[in-house]
Amino acid sequence: MGNCCEPKVFTGLSKGYKRALIAVILINAVMFFVEMAAGFSSQSQALKADALDFAGDSVTYAISLAVIGAAVRTRALASLFKGASLGLMALVILVTTALRFFEGSAPEAHTMGLIGALAFLANMASVLILLKWRDGDSNVRSVWLCSRNDAIGNVGVILAGFAVAFTGSAWPDLIVAGIMAAIFLKSAASITAQARAELKQTERPA
């Protein structure tokens, strides 16, 4: 009886939300290929990290779409997987950034700035598309957090491009990649904590 007065949490059961999610999945998939190619051509670790994030988002958003309407436990388990994926991406970025540190060469600043700006526009489009559904269960909220983090990361990539051009050093690129990894870890912890709380609720006796 106590649960009847609790606010209902949005679980993604909306045709509008599903259409929005499909649009965002397509945006992320296209940007993964664009940004990864640019990352290799410009030797930018920040662009590669951001491209990897686009790929991860495409997969996790597809999972989010697939589990809409499923039981709370299923959605929470999907969120745990997404949290683990974010954590794994952060570790990959940290390792590859550490390896890049020993090479010492500066990335191509012009490409960093141009592709960073394009990625920012793509992520802002995703943020605006999802703005209406930024609150909800861990499955819905994880999508919003990832999109928001991506836009923040893109600003960092653009600023790093300017800094690389000004200093001729690889340090700004490496620092931004490290910051992005830290953001991924923080979001992974937040998503995982909410998903675990939801799992505990499913274990309570009716």
C-alpha positions as CSV (number, residue, x, y, z in Angstrom):
1,M,0.0,0.0,0.0
2,G,2.9,2.3,0.7
3,N,4.0,2.0,-3.0
4,C,0.8,3.6,-4.3
5,C,1.9,7.1,-3.5
6,E,5.4,6.8,-4.9
7,P,6.1,8.7,-8.2
8,K,6.1,6.5,-11.2
9,V,9.5,6.1,-12.8
10,F,9.7,6.4,-16.6
11,T,10.9,3.1,-18.1
12,G,11.1,4.0,-21.8
13,L,7.6,2.7,-22.7
14,S,6.9,5.4,-25.3
15,K,6.8,5.4,-29.1
16,G,8.4,8.8,-29.1
17,Y,11.2,7.7,-26.9
18,K,11.9,4.6,-29.0
19,R,12.1,6.7,-32.2
20,A,14.4,9.2,-30.4
21,L,16.6,6.3,-29.3
22,I,16.9,4.9,-32.8
23,A,17.9,8.3,-34.2
24,V,20.6,8.6,-31.6
25,I,21.9,5.1,-32.3
26,L,22.3,6.0,-36.0
27,I,24.1,9.3,-35.1
28,N,26.5,7.5,-32.9
29,A,27.2,4.7,-35.3
30,V,28.1,7.1,-38.1
31,M,30.3,9.3,-35.9
32,F,32.2,6.3,-34.7
33,F,33.6,5.6,-38.2
34,V,34.1,9.3,-39.0
35,E,36.0,10.1,-35.7
36,M,38.0,6.9,-35.5
37,A,39.3,7.5,-39.1
38,A,40.2,11.0,-38.1
39,G,41.8,9.9,-34.9
40,F,44.2,7.6,-36.7
41,S,45.0,10.1,-39.5
42,S,45.7,12.9,-37.0
43,Q,47.3,10.6,-34.4
44,S,44.9,12.1,-31.8
45,Q,44.3,10.0,-28.7
46,A,41.4,12.3,-27.7
47,L,39.6,11.7,-31.0
48,K,40.2,7.9,-30.7
49,A,38.8,7.9,-27.2
50,D,35.8,9.9,-28.3
51,A,35.3,7.5,-31.3
52,L,35.4,4.5,-29.0
53,D,32.7,6.2,-26.9
54,F,30.5,6.7,-30.0
55,A,30.9,2.9,-30.6
56,G,30.1,2.0,-27.1
57,D,27.1,4.3,-27.0
58,S,25.7,2.7,-30.2
59,V,25.8,-0.7,-28.6
60,T,24.5,0.3,-25.2
61,Y,21.7,2.3,-26.7
62,A,20.7,-0.6,-28.7
63,I,20.6,-2.7,-25.6
64,S,18.5,0.0,-23.9
65,L,16.1,-0.2,-26.8
66,A,15.9,-4.0,-26.6
67,V,15.1,-4.2,-22.9
68,I,12.3,-1.5,-22.9
69,G,9.2,-3.1,-21.4
70,A,11.2,-5.9,-19.9
71,A,11.1,-6.8,-16.2
72,V,12.8,-4.4,-13.7
73,R,15.5,-7.1,-13.1
74,T,16.3,-7.4,-16.8
75,R,16.6,-3.7,-17.3
76,A,18.8,-3.4,-14.2
77,L,21.0,-6.2,-15.4
78,A,21.3,-4.4,-18.8
79,S,22.3,-1.2,-16.9
80,L,25.0,-3.2,-15.0
81,F,26.4,-4.3,-18.3
82,K,26.4,-0.8,-19.6
83,G,28.2,0.4,-16.4
84,A,30.8,-2.3,-16.8
85,S,31.2,-1.3,-20.5
86,L,31.9,2.3,-19.6
87,G,34.4,1.2,-17.0
88,L,36.2,-1.0,-19.6
89,M,36.3,1.8,-22.1
90,A,37.8,4.1,-19.5
91,L,40.6,1.5,-18.8
92,V,41.3,1.0,-22.5
93,I,41.6,4.8,-23.0
94,L,43.9,5.1,-20.0
95,V,46.2,2.3,-21.2
96,T,46.3,3.5,-24.8
97,T,46.9,7.1,-23.6
98,A,49.8,5.9,-21.4
99,L,51.3,4.1,-24.4
100,R,50.9,7.3,-26.6
101,F,52.7,9.3,-23.9
102,F,56.0,7.5,-24.6
103,E,55.7,8.3,-28.3
104,G,55.8,12.0,-27.6
105,S,54.7,13.3,-31.1
106,A,52.0,15.9,-31.2
107,P,48.7,15.2,-33.1
108,E,47.4,17.2,-36.0
109,A,45.6,20.1,-34.4
110,H,43.5,21.2,-37.4
111,T,41.8,17.8,-37.7
112,M,41.3,17.6,-34.0
113,G,39.4,20.9,-33.9
114,L,37.4,20.2,-37.0
115,I,36.3,16.7,-36.1
116,G,35.8,17.6,-32.5
117,A,33.4,20.4,-33.6
118,L,31.5,17.9,-35.8
119,A,31.3,15.4,-33.0
120,F,30.0,18.1,-30.6
121,L,27.2,19.0,-33.1
122,A,26.3,15.3,-33.4
123,N,26.2,14.9,-29.6
124,M,24.3,18.1,-29.0
125,A,21.7,16.9,-31.5
126,S,21.5,13.6,-29.5
127,V,21.2,15.6,-26.2
128,L,18.3,17.7,-27.6
129,I,16.6,14.7,-29.0
130,L,16.7,13.0,-25.6
131,L,16.2,16.1,-23.4
132,K,12.5,15.3,-22.8
133,W,13.5,11.9,-21.4
134,R,16.5,12.7,-19.2
135,D,14.9,11.2,-16.1
136,G,13.8,7.6,-15.5
137,D,15.0,4.2,-14.4
138,S,18.7,3.3,-14.7
139,N,18.2,2.1,-18.3
140,V,16.8,5.4,-19.4
141,R,19.1,7.6,-17.3
142,S,22.2,5.8,-18.5
143,V,21.4,6.9,-22.1
144,W,21.0,10.5,-21.0
145,L,24.2,10.5,-19.0
146,C,26.2,9.0,-21.9
147,S,24.9,11.6,-24.3
148,R,25.6,14.5,-21.9
149,N,29.1,13.2,-21.2
150,D,29.8,13.0,-24.9
151,A,29.0,16.6,-25.4
152,I,31.2,17.6,-22.5
153,G,34.0,15.4,-23.9
154,N,33.7,17.1,-27.3
155,V,34.3,20.5,-25.9
156,G,37.5,19.1,-24.3
157,V,38.6,17.8,-27.7
158,I,38.1,21.1,-29.4
159,L,40.0,23.0,-26.6
160,A,42.8,20.4,-26.8
161,G,43.0,21.0,-30.6
162,F,43.6,24.7,-29.9
163,A,46.1,24.0,-27.2
164,V,48.0,21.5,-29.3
165,A,48.2,24.1,-32.1
166,F,49.4,26.8,-29.7
167,T,52.0,24.7,-27.8
168,G,53.0,22.1,-30.4
169,S,52.8,19.5,-27.6
170,A,50.9,16.3,-27.3
171,W,50.1,17.0,-23.6
172,P,46.7,18.7,-24.2
173,D,45.5,15.7,-26.2
174,L,46.7,13.2,-23.6
175,I,45.2,15.3,-20.7
176,V,41.7,15.5,-22.4
177,A,41.8,11.7,-23.0
178,G,42.5,11.2,-19.3
179,I,39.7,13.5,-18.3
180,M,37.3,11.6,-20.6
181,A,38.3,8.3,-19.0
182,A,37.6,9.8,-15.5
183,I,34.2,11.0,-16.7
184,F,33.4,7.5,-18.0
185,L,34.4,5.9,-14.7
186,K,32.2,8.3,-12.7
187,S,29.2,7.6,-14.9
188,A,29.9,3.9,-14.7
189,A,29.8,4.1,-10.9
190,S,26.5,6.2,-11.0
191,I,24.8,3.8,-13.4
192,T,26.0,0.7,-11.5
193,A,24.8,2.1,-8.1
194,Q,21.3,2.9,-9.4
195,A,21.1,-0.5,-11.2
196,R,22.1,-2.4,-8.0
197,A,19.5,-0.5,-6.0
198,E,16.9,-1.5,-8.5
199,L,18.0,-5.1,-8.3
200,K,17.7,-5.0,-4.5
201,Q,14.2,-3.8,-4.8
202,T,13.3,-6.8,-6.9
203,E,14.6,-9.1,-4.2
204,R,12.3,-7.7,-1.5
205,P,9.3,-9.8,-0.6
206,A,6.0,-8.6,-2.1
